[in-house]
Amino acid sequence: MPSIIMTLWEIDDKSGADIMTGFYRKLKDGLAKDVALQEAKLDHLATASQLRANPYFWAAYVNIGNTNPLKYNRYHSSMIYGAFVVLLIIIFLLKKKKTTPTYQDS
């Protein structure tokens, strides 16, 4: 089931950027989406000015749908990078073979 993080009203850009940066950092740490959003809001409140601590600046963010944490498989990512490097080496070798002159005796 998919999920979405959205705002219920238009949010100030600075507050929104702070909250979403914190949210993605928490997601990367393996937290569930709802917990990551909650902690990002709490982090925002801990550093916000009195004005930006007003719920108008942070309470609009909600999670709808699946709240499970993202599954990040480090092994899978390493395999993708490794395959990409091998592909680049193959392309390099094929280009080198095509550009190598062949000498024939006449």
Residue pairs with C-beta under 8 A, 6 or more apart in sequence:
1 65
1 66
2 65
2 66
3 33
3 63
3 64
3 65
3 66
3 67
4 63
4 64
4 65
5 20
5 23
5 33
5 37
5 61
5 62
5 63
5 64
6 61
6 62
6 64
7 16
7 60
7 61
7 62
8 60
8 62
9 56
9 60
11 57
11 60
11 61
12 52
12 57
14 52
15 44
15 48
15 52
15 57
15 58
18 44
18 47
19 40
19 41
19 44
19 58
19 61
20 40
21 40
22 39
22 40
22 43
22 44
23 36
23 37
23 40
23 61
25 40
26 35
26 36
26 37
26 39
26 40
27 33
27 36
27 69
27 70
28 72
29 36
30 69
30 70
30 72
31 39
31 69
32 67
32 68
32 69
33 63
33 66
33 67
33 68
33 69
33 70
34 63
34 67
35 67
36 69
37 61
37 62
37 63
41 58
41 59
41 61
44 52
44 57
44 58
45 53
45 58
48 57
48 58
51 57
52 58
